[in-house]
C-alpha cells in the first residue's frame, strides 16, 4: 500500500501518485508500493519535487521504464511504463 502521506488516483491516462513534500526515502517507498499493487495501471504518472535518480535502478529491476514528461519549478513529472 502506498505511503499514507502520498496521494494516488486513477485517471484516463493511468494511475497518478503525488509524492511532493515527502522526505527521502518516502517517495521511493510510496512509488514502489504503488507499483506492486495489482490494480495499478501499466502507466503511472509520478508528481515529484525533484528527479528521483535513485529510483531508476529499482524501476528497471521491477520491469518499469521511466521518462520525464514535465519539469517546472517545484515539480518533476515522470511517466512510468510497465514493460511487457
C-alpha positions, 0 to 999 in steps of 0.5 A: 500500500502506498505511503499514507502521506502520498496521494494516488488516483486513477485517471484516463491516462493511468494511475497518478501518485503525488509524492511532493513534500515527502522526505527521502526515502518516502517517495521511493517507498510510496512509488514502489508500493504503488507499483506492486499493487495489482490494480495499478495501471501499466502507466503511472504518472509520478508528481515529484519535487525533484528527479528521483535518480535513485529510483531508476535502478529499482524501476528497471529491476521491477520491469518499469521504464521511466521518462520525464514528461514535465519539469517546472519549478517545484515539480518533476513529472515522470511517466512510468511504463510497465514493460511487457 
